[in-house]
Amino acid sequence: MKMLKISFIIIVLFALSMQIMQAQRVNRLLPGEFRKKSQQAQKPVVGIHGSYNFYGDNFGIGAHGQIPLVRLIKFTPGGDIYFSEDSPWQLNADIMLGRILHPGGGLAVVDGSLADSESVEVGYNLFLAVQPMMLRRPRRLVRPFAEVRWTFVNGERIFRLAFGVSIPIRKNTDG
């Protein structure tokens, strides 16, 4: 268990350093006008997804958001409702890094049963999401993504896989 955590942290740090180096290199190569457009391309995003919980052997649906904080770093709140009595819902407050490959982690709040309010437990998440570059054109309204997520709560390790779509929130330019 401890070796898994250390390995994941090393992978996340390596991916983060590669993303930062790539962004710095690309940003230096862009002429001034294109650099401004690249920086303005980061917009808040909302989305929906379907997921499968391998720990509880059940399916769920959820919603998520992405709020850019600084270049390559986003706050990503979200939540899932699972079709099971064991784990009806989970709320997440995460930090996501990168442009195409998104490592991240954060806080998890999990409810073991809706009937018993004392079963709410707090833990943490580690995840890796991917949003294909070829489908992330600024003019596209819908962006597909996939995510693997590990949630660590009360000594348990919960593994989930999610697929969904994200929709950028655009400003009204009609006046």
BELHU-V718138 format. One record per residue. BURIAL is 1 if it has 9 or more other ideal C-beta (glycine too) atoms within 8 Angstrom, else 0. Layout:
BURIAL
BURIAL
This chain:
0
0
0
0
0
0
0
1
0
0
1
1
0
0
1
1
0
0
1
1
0
1
1
0
0
1
1
0
0
1
0
0
0
0
1
0
0
1
0
0
0
0
0
1
1
1
1
1
1
1
1
1
1
1
1
1
0
1
1
1
1
1
1
1
1
1
1
1
0
0
0
1
1
1
1
1
1
1
1
1
1
1
0
1
0
1
1
1
1
1
1
1
0
1
1
1
1
1
1
1
1
1
1
1
1
1
1
1
1
1
1
1
1
0
0
0
0
0
0
1
1
0
1
1
1
1
1
1
1
1
1
0
0
0
1
1
0
0
0
0
0
0
1
1
1
1
1
1
1
1
1
1
1
0
0
0
0
1
1
1
1
1
1
1
1
1
1
1
0
0
0
0
0
0
0
